[in-house]
Amino acid sequence: MLAPFEQIMTYAHPAVVRRFKKEHPAKAHQAEEIFSDLLRFFWASKRHGLDRQALPKDDDLSFVFIMDEEMRDIDQMWHVFLLYTKDYTEFCSRYFGEYLHHLPDVVPTFERGSFDFETNLGKFLGYVYDRLGEDTVKRWFPASCAA
């Protein structure tokens, strides 16, 4: 189950945003946008999983949907949202039909193995670009896009 993107993007949680601002004052002016990007990440992650199930042989979908280091602000917002366990659980159930687990330290684990990080990142970026647009990619990867 996946709620429509537009419906997910209407979700608001002012307490999460306030707490993020308090804990990350240097990013306070971007807190609303970071929360919206977290919602985008959730939607795209779930969409990717459903797409992979529907098209298991599609090589463009054969990548791991990860939270890259450049997306740290979004990850920090997710940490704050997780503190509101009841609200987070209800949000996940309502919009995704399941609890979306946070898996810390996934990228370093992949980097130590035979995982082709660059290929994965390229497919990830293409997927995000095609579904969420260039502006999202630029926000999620500001250092890479500035180069």
Z-matrix of the N, CA and C atoms (Angstrom, degrees):
N
C 1 1.454
C 2 1.524 1 109.03
N 3 1.307 2 114.78 1 137.06
C 4 1.455 3 120.93 2 176.29
C 5 1.519 4 107.84 3 -147.10
N 6 1.322 5 115.72 4 120.07
C 7 1.463 6 120.15 5 177.18
C 8 1.523 7 109.09 6 -67.99
N 9 1.325 8 117.55 7 155.31
C 10 1.460 9 120.01 8 177.30
C 11 1.541 10 111.11 9 -59.12
N 12 1.316 11 114.64 10 144.79
C 13 1.462 12 121.46 11 -179.22
C 14 1.529 13 111.53 12 -51.52
N 15 1.317 14 116.13 13 -47.76
C 16 1.470 15 120.84 14 -177.05
C 17 1.521 16 111.32 15 -60.08
N 18 1.320 17 116.94 16 -36.51
C 19 1.457 18 121.08 17 179.32
C 20 1.537 19 110.52 18 -68.44
N 21 1.317 20 116.59 19 -44.34
C 22 1.471 21 120.76 20 178.99
C 23 1.526 22 110.47 21 -60.93
N 24 1.319 23 116.04 22 -39.15
C 25 1.465 24 120.07 23 -176.71
C 26 1.528 25 112.97 24 -70.56
N 27 1.316 26 118.32 25 -9.30
C 28 1.467 27 120.34 26 175.80
C 29 1.525 28 111.65 27 -86.96
N 30 1.342 29 117.15 28 -10.67
C 31 1.462 30 120.85 29 -178.33
C 32 1.524 31 109.71 30 -66.07
N 33 1.305 32 116.41 31 137.13
C 34 1.467 33 122.06 32 177.50
C 35 1.520 34 109.10 33 -135.17
N 36 1.316 35 114.71 34 147.31
C 37 1.465 36 120.06 35 174.88
C 38 1.533 37 106.85 36 -144.34
N 39 1.344 38 116.22 37 84.96
C 40 1.465 39 120.44 38 -176.08
C 41 1.531 40 114.00 39 -56.21
N 42 1.329 41 118.12 40 -33.55
C 43 1.470 42 119.96 41 -179.22
C 44 1.527 43 111.04 42 -66.31
N 45 1.318 44 117.62 43 -38.12
C 46 1.464 45 120.90 44 177.42
C 47 1.527 46 109.56 45 -63.70
N 48 1.319 47 116.23 46 -46.10
C 49 1.465 48 120.44 47 -179.29
C 50 1.524 49 110.43 48 -63.28
N 51 1.325 50 117.97 49 -42.93
C 52 1.478 51 121.15 50 178.35
C 53 1.523 52 111.24 51 -60.83
N 54 1.317 53 116.04 52 -44.96
C 55 1.464 54 119.23 53 -179.28
C 56 1.529 55 110.97 54 -65.77
N 57 1.316 56 117.10 55 -39.61
C 58 1.465 57 120.39 56 176.75
C 59 1.532 58 109.66 57 -59.32
N 60 1.316 59 117.04 58 -45.00
C 61 1.470 60 121.17 59 179.33
C 62 1.525 61 111.00 60 -59.17
N 63 1.318 62 115.99 61 -41.40
C 64 1.464 63 121.09 62 -179.57
C 65 1.527 64 111.18 63 -66.81
N 66 1.337 65 116.57 64 -42.48
C 67 1.456 66 121.00 65 -177.40
C 68 1.531 67 113.36 66 -79.97
N 69 1.327 68 117.04 67 -22.95
C 70 1.463 69 122.07 68 -177.45
C 71 1.533 70 109.50 69 -132.82
N 72 1.333 71 117.33 70 66.59
C 73 1.466 72 120.05 71 -173.63
C 74 1.533 73 114.26 72 -59.26
N 75 1.309 74 117.89 73 -28.96
C 76 1.469 75 119.81 74 179.24
C 77 1.527 76 111.78 75 -67.28
N 78 1.318 77 116.64 76 -20.92
C 79 1.471 78 121.45 77 -179.68
C 80 1.528 79 111.99 78 -107.96
N 81 1.337 80 117.55 79 7.72
C 82 1.463 81 121.40 80 -174.90
C 83 1.527 82 112.70 81 -56.23
N 84 1.322 83 116.99 82 -38.25
C 85 1.463 84 120.41 83 -178.69
C 86 1.539 85 112.95 84 -67.79
N 87 1.331 86 116.80 85 -14.83
C 88 1.464 87 121.46 86 -179.24
C 89 1.535 88 112.59 87 -109.78
N 90 1.305 89 117.44 88 4.26
C 91 1.464 90 120.87 89 -170.81
C 92 1.525 91 113.21 90 -57.51
N 93 1.308 92 118.36 91 -44.62
C 94 1.467 93 120.63 92 -179.75
C 95 1.528 94 110.56 93 -61.62
N 96 1.308 95 116.76 94 -44.42
C 97 1.468 96 120.87 95 179.70
C 98 1.530 97 111.25 96 -65.49
N 99 1.324 98 116.88 97 -39.03
C 100 1.468 99 120.64 98 178.23
C 101 1.524 100 110.02 99 -64.93
N 102 1.329 101 117.08 100 -40.33
C 103 1.465 102 119.30 101 176.77
C 104 1.528 103 110.26 102 -62.82
N 105 1.319 104 117.11 103 -42.46
C 106 1.468 105 120.46 104 176.92
C 107 1.521 106 111.18 105 -61.90
N 108 1.323 107 116.70 106 -38.11
C 109 1.459 108 119.23 107 178.18
C 110 1.527 109 111.61 108 -68.72
N 111 1.315 110 117.18 109 -31.83
C 112 1.459 111 119.69 110 174.07
C 113 1.531 112 110.02 111 -62.86
N 114 1.326 113 116.95 112 -42.83
C 115 1.460 114 120.65 113 177.28
C 116 1.527 115 110.25 114 -61.64
N 117 1.336 116 116.94 115 -40.55
C 118 1.463 117 120.80 116 176.60
C 119 1.529 118 110.89 117 -61.82
N 120 1.329 119 115.78 118 -43.58
C 121 1.461 120 120.08 119 179.40
C 122 1.531 121 110.66 120 -60.38
N 123 1.325 122 116.59 121 -46.61
C 124 1.460 123 120.34 122 178.83
C 125 1.529 124 110.71 123 -57.07
N 126 1.336 125 116.15 124 -49.63
C 127 1.452 126 120.46 125 -177.75
C 128 1.528 127 111.06 126 -60.94
N 129 1.324 128 116.87 127 -48.79
C 130 1.462 129 120.64 128 -176.97
C 131 1.529 130 111.42 129 -65.54
N 132 1.319 131 116.56 130 -36.84
C 133 1.461 132 120.51 131 178.17
C 134 1.532 133 110.73 132 -62.57
N 135 1.310 134 116.03 133 -47.36
C 136 1.472 135 120.60 134 179.34
C 137 1.530 136 110.28 135 -67.28
N 138 1.335 137 117.56 136 -41.31
C 139 1.463 138 121.88 137 178.48
C 140 1.533 139 110.08 138 -59.46
N 141 1.331 140 116.15 139 -43.06
C 142 1.462 141 120.77 140 178.95
C 143 1.525 142 110.80 141 -60.19
N 144 1.323 143 116.69 142 -44.99
C 145 1.457 144 120.28 143 178.69
C 146 1.521 145 112.19 144 -59.95
N 147 1.312 146 117.13 145 -42.72
C 148 1.464 147 121.33 146 178.79
C 149 1.530 148 111.31 147 -67.91
N 150 1.324 149 116.12 148 -39.72
C 151 1.465 150 120.31 149 177.47
C 152 1.526 151 111.08 150 -62.30
N 153 1.320 152 116.03 151 -42.22
C 154 1.475 153 119.92 152 179.04
C 155 1.528 154 111.32 153 -63.43
N 156 1.323 155 117.03 154 -38.87
C 157 1.463 156 120.38 155 177.36
C 158 1.522 157 110.95 156 -64.21
N 159 1.329 158 115.96 157 -41.38
C 160 1.462 159 120.60 158 -177.34
C 161 1.529 160 112.20 159 -73.85
N 162 1.326 161 117.32 160 -32.61
C 163 1.467 162 122.24 161 -176.14
C 164 1.531 163 110.45 162 -130.44
N 165 1.322 164 117.69 163 67.07
C 166 1.469 165 120.75 164 -173.59
C 167 1.533 166 115.03 165 -62.81
N 168 1.329 167 118.00 166 -19.97
C 169 1.472 168 120.63 167 -178.53
C 170 1.524 169 113.17 168 -97.19
N 171 1.318 170 117.52 169 1.39
C 172 1.463 171 121.72 170 -179.74
C 173 1.528 172 109.23 171 -76.89
N 174 1.314 173 116.66 172 109.11
C 175 1.462 174 121.63 173 -176.87
C 176 1.531 175 112.73 174 -62.35
N 177 1.334 176 117.10 175 -30.15
C 178 1.470 177 119.67 176 178.85
C 179 1.523 178 112.17 177 -64.59
N 180 1.329 179 116.64 178 -20.08
C 181 1.466 180 121.09 179 179.87
C 182 1.522 181 112.73 180 -97.83
N 183 1.329 182 116.65 181 -1.84
C 184 1.476 183 120.03 182 -176.27
C 185 1.525 184 110.60 183 -85.79
N 186 1.312 185 114.21 184 71.74
C 187 1.456 186 121.46 185 175.70
C 188 1.519 187 109.05 186 -147.54
N 189 1.317 188 115.63 187 163.79
C 190 1.457 189 121.93 188 178.48
C 191 1.523 190 107.69 189 -94.95
N 192 1.328 191 116.61 190 128.05
C 193 1.464 192 121.90 191 179.03
C 194 1.527 193 107.43 192 -82.99
N 195 1.317 194 116.64 193 103.31
C 196 1.464 195 121.43 194 -172.21
C 197 1.523 196 112.07 195 -118.73
N 198 1.303 197 114.77 196 163.28
C 199 1.456 198 122.51 197 173.31
C 200 1.528 199 106.05 198 -95.54
N 201 1.310 200 116.53 199 101.48
C 202 1.453 201 121.86 200 -177.74
C 203 1.538 202 110.88 201 -71.99
N 204 1.314 203 115.82 202 157.36
C 205 1.477 204 121.95 203 -179.62
C 206 1.530 205 111.56 204 -55.95
N 207 1.318 206 117.50 205 -35.89
C 208 1.471 207 120.08 206 179.99
C 209 1.524 208 112.00 207 -66.44
N 210 1.309 209 116.76 208 -15.29
C 211 1.457 210 121.53 209 -178.93
C 212 1.528 211 111.43 210 -96.28
N 213 1.300 212 116.86 211 24.18
C 214 1.463 213 122.62 212 -174.52
C 215 1.532 214 112.66 213 -53.84
N 216 1.324 215 117.90 214 -39.82
C 217 1.469 216 120.27 215 -179.86
C 218 1.528 217 111.08 216 -59.36
N 219 1.317 218 115.91 217 -41.55
C 220 1.464 219 120.53 218 179.22
C 221 1.527 220 109.42 219 -66.38
N 222 1.314 221 116.53 220 -42.06
C 223 1.469 222 120.63 221 178.06
C 224 1.523 223 111.10 222 -61.99
N 225 1.320 224 117.46 223 -40.45
C 226 1.459 225 120.69 224 178.67
C 227 1.529 226 111.23 225 -65.45
N 228 1.336 227 116.00 226 -36.37
C 229 1.469 228 119.17 227 176.04
C 230 1.530 229 109.54 228 -65.62
N 231 1.319 230 116.97 229 -38.82
C 232 1.461 231 120.65 230 178.40
C 233 1.529 232 109.80 231 -61.38
N 234 1.335 233 116.82 232 -41.52
C 235 1.466 234 120.73 233 178.46
C 236 1.523 235 110.53 234 -59.28
N 237 1.322 236 116.75 235 -41.88
C 238 1.464 237 119.85 236 179.01
C 239 1.529 238 110.09 237 -65.62
N 240 1.317 239 117.08 238 -44.86
C 241 1.464 240 121.09 239 179.98
C 242 1.528 241 110.45 240 -59.32
N 243 1.326 242 117.32 241 -39.59
C 244 1.466 243 121.25 242 179.74
C 245 1.529 244 112.68 243 -61.13
N 246 1.324 245 117.36 244 -25.87
C 247 1.464 246 120.57 245 178.43
C 248 1.527 247 111.84 246 -65.78
N 249 1.314 248 115.76 247 -25.28
C 250 1.462 249 121.67 248 177.47
C 251 1.531 250 106.86 249 -94.00
N 252 1.324 251 115.54 250 68.05
C 253 1.461 252 122.10 251 -167.52
C 254 1.525 253 113.63 252 -56.33
N 255 1.304 254 117.23 253 -44.93
C 256 1.468 255 120.08 254 -178.94
C 257 1.525 256 110.04 255 -63.27
N 258 1.320 257 116.69 256 -47.37
C 259 1.461 258 120.90 257 -179.38
C 260 1.524 259 111.14 258 -64.96
N 261 1.328 260 116.73 259 -42.07
C 262 1.468 261 120.22 260 -179.89
C 263 1.528 262 110.51 261 -63.80
N 264 1.320 263 116.75 262 -44.42
C 265 1.461 264 121.01 263 179.58
C 266 1.525 265 110.63 264 -61.66
N 267 1.321 266 116.97 265 -44.42
C 268 1.470 267 120.86 266 179.08
C 269 1.523 268 111.25 267 -65.20
N 270 1.336 269 116.73 268 -40.25
C 271 1.459 270 121.39 269 176.96
C 272 1.534 271 110.70 270 -58.72
N 273 1.315 272 116.08 271 -50.31
C 274 1.469 273 120.79 272 -179.32
C 275 1.525 274 111.32 273 -59.83
N 276 1.309 275 116.40 274 -45.58
C 277 1.464 276 121.10 275 -179.03
C 278 1.525 277 110.86 276 -62.73
N 279 1.312 278 116.44 277 -44.71
C 280 1.471 279 121.47 278 -176.22
C 281 1.526 280 112.49 279 -67.10
N 282 1.336 281 117.28 280 -42.72
C 283 1.462 282 120.24 281 -172.53
C 284 1.530 283 114.60 282 -98.82
N 285 1.345 284 117.54 283 -20.07
C 286 1.463 285 120.17 284 -174.45
C 287 1.529 286 113.33 285 -127.72
N 288 1.322 287 116.64 286 -11.18
C 289 1.449 288 119.91 287 179.28
C 290 1.515 289 114.26 288 74.52
N 291 1.301 290 117.03 289 8.20
C 292 1.465 291 122.21 290 179.38
C 293 1.526 292 109.24 291 -163.73
N 294 1.311 293 114.90 292 162.94
C 295 1.461 294 121.97 293 176.55
C 296 1.523 295 108.54 294 -76.42
N 297 1.316 296 117.78 295 129.50
C 298 1.462 297 122.26 296 176.65
C 299 1.525 298 107.66 297 -92.33
N 300 1.302 299 115.77 298 110.37
C 301 1.457 300 121.36 299 -177.27
C 302 1.519 301 111.63 300 -77.99
N 303 1.305 302 115.34 301 141.52
C 304 1.460 303 122.10 302 173.44
C 305 1.521 304 107.21 303 -92.84
N 306 1.328 305 115.71 304 122.33
C 307 1.465 306 120.37 305 -178.72
C 308 1.522 307 109.00 306 -112.73
N 309 1.326 308 117.86 307 97.58
C 310 1.461 309 120.19 308 -178.13
C 311 1.526 310 111.99 309 -72.91
N 312 1.317 311 114.47 310 155.40
C 313 1.469 312 122.90 311 172.72
C 314 1.523 313 113.83 312 60.51
N 315 1.313 314 117.73 313 31.64
C 316 1.457 315 120.31 314 178.17
C 317 1.520 316 111.18 315 -73.37
N 318 1.331 317 117.92 316 -44.23
C 319 1.466 318 121.27 317 -176.73
C 320 1.528 319 111.71 318 -59.80
N 321 1.344 320 120.45 319 -49.65
C 322 1.466 321 118.70 320 178.90
C 323 1.527 322 113.28 321 -58.65
N 324 1.321 323 117.48 322 -33.83
C 325 1.457 324 121.13 323 177.78
C 326 1.521 325 110.29 324 -63.93
N 327 1.321 326 117.04 325 -43.50
C 328 1.455 327 121.31 326 179.06
C 329 1.529 328 111.12 327 -65.73
N 330 1.327 329 116.62 328 -39.73
C 331 1.460 330 120.21 329 -176.35
C 332 1.522 331 112.16 330 -64.35
N 333 1.329 332 118.62 331 -25.93
C 334 1.467 333 121.55 332 -179.82
C 335 1.527 334 112.45 333 -79.88
N 336 1.318 335 117.23 334 -23.21
C 337 1.460 336 120.40 335 -175.52
C 338 1.514 337 112.06 336 -94.31
N 339 1.310 338 114.62 337 -158.22
C 340 1.454 339 120.96 338 -179.01
C 341 1.534 340 110.87 339 -89.47
N 342 1.304 341 116.83 340 15.52
C 343 1.455 342 123.66 341 -179.04
C 344 1.530 343 109.97 342 -67.04
N 345 1.324 344 116.90 343 129.93
C 346 1.468 345 121.89 344 178.39
C 347 1.528 346 108.18 345 -87.94
N 348 1.317 347 115.14 346 89.02
C 349 1.463 348 121.55 347 -173.94
C 350 1.527 349 111.53 348 -61.48
N 351 1.326 350 118.03 349 -42.63
C 352 1.470 351 120.64 350 -177.04
C 353 1.523 352 111.79 351 -64.54
N 354 1.320 353 116.95 352 -43.53
C 355 1.466 354 120.26 353 178.04
C 356 1.523 355 109.99 354 -62.96
N 357 1.330 356 116.26 355 -44.89
C 358 1.460 357 120.54 356 178.83
C 359 1.527 358 110.46 357 -59.62
N 360 1.324 359 116.90 358 -46.52
C 361 1.461 360 120.56 359 -178.64
C 362 1.524 361 110.67 360 -62.98
N 363 1.321 362 117.61 361 -40.43
C 364 1.461 363 120.62 362 178.19
C 365 1.520 364 112.26 363 -60.41
N 366 1.319 365 116.97 364 -44.96
C 367 1.463 366 120.79 365 178.27
C 368 1.522 367 110.93 366 -66.81
N 369 1.332 368 115.86 367 -41.22
C 370 1.469 369 121.37 368 177.41
C 371 1.526 370 110.21 369 -57.92
N 372 1.332 371 116.37 370 -49.95
C 373 1.467 372 120.54 371 -178.73
C 374 1.522 373 111.75 372 -62.72
N 375 1.332 374 116.85 373 -40.97
C 376 1.462 375 119.93 374 177.94
C 377 1.517 376 111.94 375 -62.04
N 378 1.318 377 115.61 376 -41.82
C 379 1.456 378 121.01 377 179.36
C 380 1.529 379 110.51 378 -63.78
N 381 1.310 380 116.21 379 -48.36
C 382 1.470 381 120.43 380 -179.79
C 383 1.528 382 110.27 381 -63.03
N 384 1.308 383 117.01 382 -43.36
C 385 1.473 384 121.57 383 179.16
C 386 1.527 385 110.32 384 -58.59
N 387 1.330 386 116.97 385 -47.52
C 388 1.460 387 121.08 386 -177.38
C 389 1.520 388 113.14 387 -66.11
N 390 1.324 389 117.89 388 -30.67
C 391 1.462 390 120.27 389 -175.71
C 392 1.526 391 114.06 390 -101.00
N 393 1.318 392 116.93 391 -29.40
C 394 1.471 393 119.87 392 -175.43
C 395 1.527 394 113.44 393 -119.72
N 396 1.320 395 117.51 394 -11.72
C 397 1.455 396 121.11 395 173.78
C 398 1.516 397 115.82 396 94.71
N 399 1.309 398 112.84 397 167.72
C 400 1.464 399 122.12 398 -176.95
C 401 1.527 400 112.65 399 -62.32
N 402 1.325 401 117.39 400 -41.12
C 403 1.465 402 120.31 401 -178.34
C 404 1.527 403 111.56 402 -60.07
N 405 1.328 404 116.77 403 -38.85
C 406 1.464 405 120.39 404 178.47
C 407 1.522 406 110.32 405 -64.47
N 408 1.322 407 116.96 406 -46.24
C 409 1.469 408 120.44 407 179.15
C 410 1.526 409 110.04 408 -59.19
N 411 1.318 410 117.42 409 -41.76
C 412 1.470 411 120.90 410 -179.82
C 413 1.528 412 111.77 411 -65.66
N 414 1.330 413 117.65 412 -36.79
C 415 1.470 414 120.01 413 177.67
C 416 1.516 415 111.16 414 -71.04
N 417 1.329 416 117.11 415 -40.68
C 418 1.457 417 121.19 416 -177.41
C 419 1.519 418 112.25 417 -73.09
N 420 1.327 419 116.80 418 -27.24
C 421 1.475 420 120.85 419 -176.68
C 422 1.526 421 110.24 420 -131.55
N 423 1.337 422 116.79 421 61.76
C 424 1.463 423 119.36 422 -174.96
C 425 1.534 424 113.82 423 -63.75
N 426 1.302 425 118.08 424 -38.59
C 427 1.479 426 120.46 425 -178.91
C 428 1.522 427 110.71 426 -69.18
N 429 1.300 428 117.58 427 -42.99
C 430 1.460 429 121.30 428 -179.53
C 431 1.526 430 111.66 429 -67.71
N 432 1.327 431 116.53 430 -38.02
C 433 1.469 432 120.60 431 -178.45
C 434 1.529 433 111.74 432 -75.46
N 435 1.324 434 117.37 433 -23.93
C 436 1.462 435 121.11 434 179.92
C 437 1.526 436 111.30 435 -76.33
N 438 1.329 437 115.51 436 -23.23
C 439 1.474 438 119.56 437 -176.97
C 440 1.498 439 112.08 438 -72.94
